[in-house]
Structure formats: C-alpha cells, structure tokens
Amino acid sequence: MHPYLKKRPRTDRTIARYESSLIQDRGNNIVLKKIAKDPEWFLELLEDAKDKIPESKYRKMKKSAEKLLKEKTAEE
C-alpha cells in the first residue's frame, strides 16, 4: 500500500484510491469483462481506432488481444 494511504482512515483511503484512479469504475469494469469474454469484439474496436492511437500502443494491445483470443479458442 502506498505510504500516503496508510496514514488515512479506511474510508479516506478508499476515496483517495478512487480519486487517483486506483479503483476502476463500473463502466471500465464492464468493458474489461466484455474484452475477456469476446476478444474479437475488442480487435474490431481496436482496428477502428487504429489511426487515433500511437502505433506502439496499437501493436501492444493487438498482441495482447490476439493472445487472449488464442487462449480462449484453445479452451473451446
């Protein structure tokens, strides 16, 4: 735990984590679950956004999604 958070009461620590984006919100959680369940969906979104994100990030996300898709296909 971050030293700053240790000094604060539990409720304050939760609020501090939320404010510093250490707790994902419900919307992000839904999208992450959707990606895990359907990596092909994410690959389609990624392809649509290809021109809007840096090439290095695109390649990294594509590689991760393709790996997840391969693992998911192997399970079936």
C-alpha positions in Angstrom: 0.0 0.0 0.0 1.2 3.5 -0.8 2.6 5.2 2.3 0.2 8.1 1.9 -2.8 5.8 2.1 -1.6 4.0 5.2 -1.9 7.2 7.3 -5.5 7.7 6.4 -8.7 6.1 7.9 -10.2 3.3 5.8 -12.9 5.5 4.2 -10.4 8.2 3.3 -8.1 5.6 1.8 -10.9 4.3 -0.4 -11.8 7.8 -1.6 -8.1 8.6 -2.2 -7.8 5.5 -4.3 -10.9 6.3 -6.3 -9.7 9.9 -6.8 -6.3 8.7 -8.0 -7.9 6.2 -10.4 -6.7 3.2 -8.5 -10.2 1.8 -8.4 -11.8 1.1 -11.7 -15.3 2.4 -12.2 -18.3 0.3 -13.2 -18.1 1.3 -16.9 -14.4 0.3 -17.2 -15.2 -3.0 -15.4 -18.0 -3.8 -17.9 -15.7 -3.2 -20.8 -12.9 -5.3 -19.4 -15.2 -8.2 -18.8 -16.5 -7.8 -22.3 -13.0 -7.9 -23.7 -12.2 -11.0 -21.7 -15.4 -12.7 -22.9 -15.1 -11.6 -26.5 -11.6 -10.5 -27.6 -12.8 -10.5 -31.3 -15.1 -7.6 -30.4 -12.1 -5.7 -28.9 -10.0 -6.4 -32.0 -12.7 -4.9 -34.2 -12.8 -1.7 -32.0 -9.1 -1.5 -32.0 -8.9 -1.7 -35.8 -11.5 1.1 -36.0 -9.4 3.2 -33.7 -6.0 2.4 -35.3 -5.5 5.9 -36.7 -6.4 7.5 -33.4 -3.8 5.8 -31.1 0.0 5.6 -31.2 1.4 2.7 -33.3 3.3 1.3 -30.3 0.1 1.1 -28.2 -1.9 -0.3 -31.1 0.6 -3.1 -31.6 0.8 -3.9 -27.8 -3.0 -4.0 -27.4 -3.4 -6.1 -30.6 -0.8 -8.6 -29.5 -2.5 -8.9 -26.1 -6.0 -9.3 -27.6 -4.7 -11.9 -30.1 -3.1 -13.9 -27.3 -6.3 -13.8 -25.3 -8.3 -14.9 -28.4 -5.9 -17.8 -29.0 -6.2 -18.9 -25.3 -10.0 -18.6 -25.5 -10.1 -20.6 -28.7 -7.9 -23.3 -27.2 -10.4 -23.6 -24.3 -13.3 -24.3 -26.6 
